[in-house]
Amino acid sequence: MLNQKFTTARVDRKLTLGKNAVLVATSPAGVETQLTGDQLVAGTLAASAVRTATAAGTITAADHNKTIFIDNATGFITTLPAPIAGFECEVINKTANTSGNHTLVSASSANVIKGNQNSVAGDAGDSGTADDTISFVANQSVAGDRVELRSDGTSWFAYATSRVAAGITFTQAS
């Protein structure tokens, strides 16, 4: 029986998990993910790395290292948790929103979002230094526009890419 902590483990040939074995990984944010051997074989690891949001909701610590697809033509609000050191995720617009903005808002409207938006069209982008809202703007944002979010435990750092500069904006709503 092996019951030791390792900083790094390298397997050169094969790692075999027994029938009832459970693999546990702990993210830098302290979130544990358990996968059984059957789940690894079935490809659950890849499936668990994405989620689709179709209505208002919240990003949680369980979304660490996930890609979240926004899939609704009608805009809605997604609330970020308070900053979590080491947390990161990516939010991608899957369906162009034509009725209202999709917004990512900080918990309690804290002005802790800092970042940059770049346009692939080459027009001047947007930036935020102390904001509480990131918007995928209606009738500007298209499928594929994205925001990468990372936190140091105090702030959210956002790196946005959109087709046009007006596609994603940073604002201080309150």
Backbone as CSV, one residue per row, in Angstrom:
resi,resn,N_x,N_y,N_z,CA_x,CA_y,CA_z,C_x,C_y,C_z
1,MET,0.849,-1.170,0.000,0.000,0.000,0.000,0.898,1.238,0.000
2,LEU,0.578,2.178,-0.885,1.321,3.421,-1.001,0.457,4.535,-0.426
3,ASN,0.956,5.194,0.584,0.194,6.274,1.200,1.161,7.387,1.578
4,GLN,1.731,8.029,0.543,2.679,9.104,0.760,2.302,10.284,-0.112
5,LYS,2.714,11.487,0.322,2.506,12.680,-0.488,3.721,12.890,-1.371
6,PHE,3.460,13.265,-2.615,4.516,13.566,-3.563,4.265,14.944,-4.138
7,THR,5.316,15.709,-4.352,5.175,16.974,-5.041,5.007,16.721,-6.529
8,THR,5.776,15.780,-7.044,5.706,15.406,-8.446,5.796,13.892,-8.542
9,ALA,4.976,13.321,-9.385,5.043,11.887,-9.648,5.148,11.705,-11.154
10,ARG,6.079,10.891,-11.585,6.250,10.631,-13.002,6.069,9.145,-13.255
11,VAL,5.231,8.841,-14.193,4.993,7.453,-14.574,5.492,7.314,-16.000
12,ASP,6.526,6.478,-16.204,7.119,6.339,-17.526,6.389,5.338,-18.410
13,ARG,5.771,4.354,-17.819,5.145,3.335,-18.645,3.662,3.180,-18.381
14,LYS,3.300,2.849,-17.162,1.907,2.518,-16.918,1.558,2.727,-15.450
15,LEU,0.418,3.317,-15.221,-0.119,3.452,-13.879,-1.416,2.662,-13.868
16,THR,-1.502,1.696,-12.997,-2.688,0.858,-12.933,-3.436,1.131,-11.639
17,LEU,-4.723,1.424,-11.773,-5.590,1.598,-10.619,-6.441,0.349,-10.481
18,GLY,-6.547,-0.151,-9.267,-7.374,-1.327,-9.031,-8.852,-1.009,-9.172
19,LYS,-9.675,-2.043,-9.112,-11.112,-1.922,-9.344,-11.781,-0.850,-8.480
20,ASN,-11.452,-0.751,-7.224,-12.087,0.216,-6.331,-11.204,1.426,-6.024
21,ALA,-10.166,1.621,-6.808,-9.244,2.726,-6.564,-9.888,4.064,-6.918
22,VAL,-9.483,5.106,-6.216,-9.965,6.462,-6.476,-8.742,7.364,-6.602
23,LEU,-8.728,8.144,-7.653,-7.666,9.112,-7.882,-8.187,10.471,-7.420
24,VAL,-7.445,11.150,-6.540,-7.855,12.442,-6.013,-6.810,13.479,-6.409
25,ALA,-7.283,14.555,-7.029,-6.406,15.661,-7.389,-6.885,16.892,-6.647
26,THR,-5.955,17.668,-6.104,-6.303,18.895,-5.393,-5.761,20.080,-6.177
27,SER,-6.646,21.003,-6.537,-6.260,22.176,-7.313,-5.540,23.184,-6.417
28,PRO,-4.874,24.182,-7.020,-4.247,25.233,-6.212,-5.254,25.985,-5.345
29,ALA,-6.531,25.976,-5.742,-7.570,26.648,-4.963,-8.091,25.761,-3.838
30,GLY,-7.540,24.534,-3.710,-7.948,23.629,-2.641,-9.160,22.783,-2.961
31,VAL,-9.583,22.776,-4.224,-10.744,21.990,-4.627,-10.286,20.584,-4.979
32,GLU,-10.910,19.576,-4.343,-10.573,18.179,-4.621,-11.509,17.607,-5.664
33,THR,-10.931,16.867,-6.603,-11.702,16.161,-7.611,-11.340,14.690,-7.511
34,GLN,-12.352,13.835,-7.368,-12.122,12.394,-7.275,-12.594,11.724,-8.557
35,LEU,-11.762,10.854,-9.090,-12.113,10.082,-10.274,-11.756,8.622,-10.039
36,THR,-12.670,7.752,-10.379,-12.400,6.322,-10.275,-11.732,5.862,-11.563
37,GLY,-11.179,4.684,-11.548,-10.574,4.114,-12.748,-11.579,4.011,-13.885
38,ASP,-12.815,3.629,-13.591,-13.856,3.531,-14.613,-14.131,4.886,-15.252
39,GLN,-14.134,5.949,-14.450,-14.381,7.278,-14.993,-13.240,7.731,-15.897
40,LEU,-12.024,7.410,-15.523,-10.890,7.784,-16.361,-10.965,7.083,-17.709
41,VAL,-11.330,5.819,-17.698,-11.448,5.048,-18.936,-12.575,5.607,-19.801
42,ALA,-13.671,6.014,-19.165,-14.829,6.510,-19.905,-14.663,7.945,-20.373
43,GLY,-13.591,8.619,-20.014,-13.343,9.981,-20.464,-14.036,11.043,-19.627
44,THR,-14.403,10.720,-18.401,-15.095,11.677,-17.551,-14.213,12.872,-17.232
45,LEU,-12.925,12.686,-17.197,-12.028,13.789,-16.891,-12.239,14.933,-17.869
46,ALA,-12.300,14.642,-19.156,-12.502,15.688,-20.148,-13.890,16.301,-20.010
47,ALA,-14.901,15.492,-19.781,-16.265,15.993,-19.672,-16.425,16.887,-18.449
48,SER,-15.695,16.600,-17.373,-15.848,17.390,-16.162,-15.146,18.739,-16.260
49,ALA,-14.381,18.970,-17.318,-13.639,20.213,-17.464,-14.456,21.302,-18.153
50,VAL,-15.700,20.996,-18.533,-16.548,21.993,-19.176,-17.927,22.008,-18.531
51,ARG,-18.591,23.157,-18.652,-19.981,23.260,-18.226,-20.636,24.315,-19.095
52,THR,-21.932,24.172,-19.295,-22.688,25.127,-20.092,-23.658,25.875,-19.194
53,ALA,-23.669,27.209,-19.320,-24.587,28.058,-18.557,-25.623,28.610,-19.526
54,THR,-26.907,28.412,-19.195,-27.979,28.896,-20.057,-28.880,29.921,-19.361
55,ALA,-28.605,30.184,-18.089,-29.406,31.142,-17.313,-28.537,31.702,-16.199
56,ALA,-29.064,32.707,-15.515,-28.332,33.347,-14.416,-27.826,32.297,-13.438
57,GLY,-26.644,32.529,-12.899,-26.062,31.575,-11.956,-24.802,32.133,-11.328
58,THR,-24.030,31.215,-10.752,-22.825,31.590,-10.022,-21.666,30.693,-10.439
59,ILE,-20.501,31.277,-10.579,-19.275,30.508,-10.734,-18.817,30.186,-9.321
60,THR,-18.449,28.930,-9.063,-18.047,28.506,-7.727,-16.639,27.934,-7.756
61,ALA,-16.118,27.613,-6.589,-14.785,27.004,-6.492,-14.708,25.713,-7.302
62,ALA,-15.837,25.017,-7.459,-15.860,23.771,-8.239,-15.619,24.020,-9.727
63,ASP,-15.697,25.273,-10.173,-15.448,25.608,-11.580,-13.978,25.884,-11.875
64,HIS,-13.119,25.716,-10.877,-11.677,25.915,-11.081,-11.200,25.050,-12.244
65,ASN,-10.453,25.643,-13.146,-9.886,24.989,-14.333,-10.937,24.535,-15.337
66,LYS,-12.141,25.052,-15.256,-13.185,24.682,-16.214,-13.324,25.734,-17.298
67,THR,-13.909,25.296,-18.402,-14.360,26.192,-19.448,-15.873,26.242,-19.321
68,ILE,-16.408,27.445,-19.197,-17.845,27.640,-19.049,-18.359,28.276,-20.333
69,PHE,-19.269,27.575,-21.008,-19.857,28.081,-22.242,-21.171,28.784,-21.929
70,ILE,-21.312,30.037,-22.378,-22.557,30.786,-22.230,-23.382,30.483,-23.475
71,ASP,-24.564,29.899,-23.277,-25.354,29.434,-24.419,-26.804,29.899,-24.309
72,ASN,-27.040,31.167,-24.667,-28.391,31.710,-24.690,-28.332,33.043,-25.429
73,ALA,-29.255,33.283,-26.348,-29.273,34.548,-27.083,-29.752,35.702,-26.202
74,THR,-30.394,35.381,-25.080,-30.857,36.394,-24.139,-29.817,36.549,-23.037
75,GLY,-29.388,37.754,-22.778,-28.355,38.005,-21.781,-28.798,37.631,-20.374
76,PHE,-27.826,37.290,-19.546,-28.083,36.977,-18.139,-26.844,37.274,-17.317
77,ILE,-27.006,37.251,-15.995,-25.923,37.595,-15.066,-25.319,36.328,-14.477
78,THR,-23.996,36.282,-14.443,-23.261,35.219,-13.760,-22.403,35.895,-12.697
79,THR,-22.551,35.457,-11.455,-21.822,36.068,-10.348,-20.539,35.295,-10.071
80,LEU,-19.450,36.039,-9.948,-18.163,35.445,-9.582,-18.119,35.265,-8.065
81,PRO,-17.379,34.269,-7.585,-17.192,34.167,-6.135,-16.230,35.261,-5.672
82,ALA,-16.108,35.435,-4.375,-15.042,36.298,-3.864,-13.723,35.725,-4.396
83,PRO,-12.716,36.558,-4.660,-11.468,36.047,-5.215,-10.882,34.884,-4.406
84,ILE,-10.413,33.856,-5.123,-9.838,32.642,-4.535,-8.420,32.506,-5.084
85,ALA,-7.425,32.536,-4.243,-6.034,32.440,-4.698,-5.827,31.174,-5.528
86,GLY,-5.276,31.340,-6.727,-4.970,30.217,-7.601,-6.109,29.791,-8.507
87,PHE,-7.299,30.346,-8.317,-8.455,29.963,-9.124,-8.301,30.491,-10.540
88,GLU,-8.703,29.681,-11.517,-8.771,30.146,-12.893,-9.848,29.379,-13.643
89,CYS,-10.477,30.069,-14.585,-11.449,29.449,-15.479,-11.545,30.309,-16.729
90,GLU,-12.250,29.792,-17.714,-12.454,30.534,-18.943,-13.940,30.536,-19.249
91,VAL,-14.466,31.688,-19.668,-15.865,31.824,-20.038,-15.909,32.169,-21.526
92,ILE,-16.657,31.345,-22.296,-16.732,31.529,-23.751,-18.184,31.730,-24.162
93,ASN,-18.423,32.729,-25.002,-19.753,32.970,-25.548,-19.986,31.937,-26.655
94,LYS,-20.935,31.042,-26.439,-21.236,29.982,-27.413,-22.290,30.435,-28.419
95,THR,-23.198,31.299,-27.981,-24.276,31.809,-28.825,-24.267,33.331,-28.754
96,ALA,-24.211,33.989,-29.902,-24.227,35.454,-29.911,-25.482,35.941,-29.206
97,ASN,-25.314,36.816,-28.230,-26.458,37.344,-27.499,-27.025,38.544,-28.245
98,THR,-28.317,38.468,-28.539,-28.981,39.520,-29.294,-30.004,40.274,-28.453
99,SER,-30.217,39.829,-27.225,-31.214,40.466,-26.363,-30.634,40.609,-24.959
100,GLY,-29.911,41.668,-24.712,-29.320,41.911,-23.404,-27.907,41.390,-23.291
101,ASN,-27.131,42.000,-22.408,-25.735,41.621,-22.188,-25.628,40.389,-21.303
102,HIS,-24.652,39.543,-21.601,-24.227,38.513,-20.644,-23.218,39.223,-19.757
103,THR,-23.419,39.191,-18.449,-22.477,39.884,-17.576,-21.888,38.942,-16.540
104,LEU,-20.623,39.170,-16.251,-19.923,38.508,-15.155,-19.741,39.590,-14.110
105,VAL,-20.311,39.399,-12.931,-20.244,40.429,-11.902,-19.530,39.889,-10.669
106,SER,-18.800,40.778,-10.004,-18.087,40.374,-8.791,-19.064,40.226,-7.633
107,ALA,-18.708,39.382,-6.684,-19.526,39.179,-5.489,-19.656,40.496,-4.741
108,SER,-20.834,40.820,-4.279,-21.107,42.033,-3.504,-20.720,43.312,-4.244
109,SER,-20.675,43.263,-5.568,-20.298,44.424,-6.394,-18.934,44.997,-6.029
110,ALA,-18.048,44.155,-5.521,-16.694,44.609,-5.170,-15.949,44.998,-6.445
111,ASN,-15.238,46.094,-6.404,-14.490,46.585,-7.564,-13.113,45.936,-7.618
112,VAL,-13.107,44.638,-7.913,-11.876,43.851,-7.846,-11.506,43.199,-9.182
113,ILE,-12.142,43.639,-10.266,-11.834,43.080,-11.588,-10.844,44.006,-12.282
114,LYS,-9.737,43.415,-12.716,-8.691,44.150,-13.429,-8.364,43.358,-14.675
115,GLY,-8.172,44.030,-15.783,-7.819,43.267,-16.964,-7.828,44.059,-18.236
116,ASN,-7.697,43.319,-19.321,-7.605,43.910,-20.646,-8.459,43.129,-21.622
117,GLN,-9.005,43.850,-22.581,-9.771,43.255,-23.669,-9.049,43.588,-24.956
118,ASN,-8.878,42.603,-25.780,-8.238,42.797,-27.070,-9.195,42.373,-28.170
119,SER,-9.197,43.133,-29.239,-10.051,42.854,-30.378,-9.223,42.202,-31.479
120,VAL,-9.734,41.112,-32.052,-9.014,40.480,-33.154,-9.100,41.327,-34.419
121,ALA,-10.031,42.295,-34.445,-10.146,43.201,-35.586,-9.055,44.268,-35.558
122,GLY,-8.358,44.367,-34.425,-7.267,45.323,-34.314,-7.679,46.682,-33.787
123,ASP,-8.993,46.912,-33.530,-9.397,48.201,-32.978,-9.006,48.270,-31.510
124,ALA,-8.981,49.484,-30.986,-8.590,49.697,-29.593,-9.511,48.904,-28.672
125,GLY,-8.931,48.196,-27.737,-9.707,47.388,-26.802,-10.077,48.164,-25.561
126,ASP,-10.601,47.457,-24.572,-11.029,48.055,-23.315,-10.115,47.538,-22.209
127,SER,-10.130,48.218,-21.085,-9.367,47.742,-19.935,-10.110,48.095,-18.666
128,GLY,-9.795,47.389,-17.618,-10.398,47.659,-16.327,-9.332,47.640,-15.253
129,THR,-9.441,48.551,-14.294,-8.462,48.599,-13.213,-9.101,48.406,-11.847
130,ALA,-10.383,48.695,-11.737,-11.103,48.524,-10.473,-12.592,48.427,-10.799
131,ASP,-12.969,47.382,-11.523,-14.334,47.247,-11.999,-15.065,46.121,-11.277
132,ASP,-16.393,46.056,-11.505,-17.193,44.988,-10.912,-17.993,44.209,-11.950
133,THR,-17.888,44.594,-13.235,-18.683,43.942,-14.278,-17.873,43.752,-15.558
134,ILE,-17.983,42.571,-16.131,-17.473,42.287,-17.471,-18.700,41.930,-18.298
135,SER,-18.879,42.611,-19.430,-20.066,42.364,-20.255,-19.699,41.817,-21.621
136,PHE,-20.404,40.750,-22.021,-20.435,40.304,-23.405,-21.607,41.104,-23.989
137,VAL,-21.316,42.130,-24.778,-22.307,43.131,-25.172,-23.236,42.597,-26.259
138,ALA,-24.543,42.786,-26.038,-25.564,42.346,-26.997,-25.340,42.982,-28.364
139,ASN,-25.508,42.187,-29.398,-25.368,42.611,-30.797,-23.955,43.051,-31.165
140,GLN,-22.985,42.788,-30.285,-21.573,43.054,-30.559,-20.742,41.789,-30.340
141,SER,-21.017,41.096,-29.236,-20.289,39.875,-28.911,-20.800,38.728,-29.779
142,VAL,-19.878,37.901,-30.231,-20.237,36.768,-31.092,-19.732,35.471,-30.478
143,ALA,-20.186,34.373,-31.040,-19.712,33.068,-30.596,-18.192,33.039,-30.704
144,GLY,-17.557,32.586,-29.654,-16.098,32.504,-29.622,-15.437,33.603,-28.809
145,ASP,-16.142,34.700,-28.556,-15.580,35.725,-27.672,-15.373,35.096,-26.296
146,ARG,-14.298,35.473,-25.611,-13.931,34.762,-24.381,-13.269,35.651,-23.347
147,VAL,-13.360,35.194,-22.091,-12.682,35.856,-20.987,-11.998,34.790,-20.150
148,GLU,-10.699,34.933,-19.946,-9.968,34.075,-19.021,-9.899,34.802,-17.691
149,LEU,-10.242,34.103,-16.612,-10.244,34.700,-15.277,-9.223,34.000,-14.392
150,ARG,-8.436,34.789,-13.678,-7.474,34.249,-12.712,-7.525,35.134,-11.471
151,SER,-7.233,34.524,-10.315,-7.272,35.304,-9.079,-6.036,35.056,-8.227
152,ASP,-5.624,36.111,-7.540,-4.530,36.011,-6.573,-5.060,35.972,-5.145
153,GLY,-6.397,35.881,-5.003,-7.012,35.866,-3.688,-7.509,37.234,-3.256
154,THR,-7.107,38.284,-3.976,-7.543,39.644,-3.674,-8.335,40.238,-4.837
155,SER,-7.895,39.963,-6.056,-8.508,40.539,-7.264,-8.808,39.441,-8.277
156,TRP,-9.656,39.793,-9.255,-9.873,38.962,-10.439,-9.128,39.625,-11.584
157,PHE,-8.276,38.861,-12.259,-7.557,39.357,-13.421,-8.215,38.726,-14.638
158,ALA,-8.665,39.571,-15.558,-9.437,39.117,-16.707,-8.693,39.446,-17.995
159,TYR,-8.608,38.464,-18.871,-7.970,38.627,-20.169,-9.018,38.264,-21.211
160,ALA,-9.551,39.278,-21.894,-10.672,39.091,-22.805,-10.230,39.228,-24.256
161,THR,-10.833,38.405,-25.115,-10.607,38.481,-26.545,-11.970,38.450,-27.229
162,SER,-12.194,39.411,-28.117,-13.459,39.449,-28.845,-13.214,39.837,-30.299
163,ARG,-14.230,39.594,-31.116,-14.118,39.896,-32.544,-13.943,41.391,-32.760
164,VAL,-14.737,42.205,-32.047,-14.633,43.662,-32.156,-14.443,44.254,-30.772
165,ALA,-13.886,45.450,-30.693,-13.594,46.079,-29.401,-14.837,46.237,-28.547
166,ALA,-15.981,46.515,-29.164,-17.213,46.719,-28.400,-17.838,45.398,-27.936
167,GLY,-17.237,44.268,-28.271,-17.804,42.954,-27.928,-17.757,42.624,-26.455
168,ILE,-16.699,43.046,-25.758,-16.556,42.790,-24.320,-16.092,44.086,-23.677
169,THR,-16.749,44.465,-22.580,-16.378,45.694,-21.885,-16.207,45.450,-20.393
170,PHE,-15.423,46.308,-19.758,-15.214,46.331,-18.316,-15.870,47.599,-17.784
171,THR,-16.686,47.484,-16.757,-17.328,48.671,-16.183,-17.426,48.563,-14.662
172,GLN,-17.645,49.704,-14.061,-17.891,49.775,-12.621,-19.345,50.202,-12.466
173,ALA,-20.215,49.217,-12.278,-21.647,49.492,-12.199,-22.039,50.131,-10.883
174,SER,-21.313,49.824,-9.821,-21.647,50.433,-8.532,-20.399,50.662,-7.715
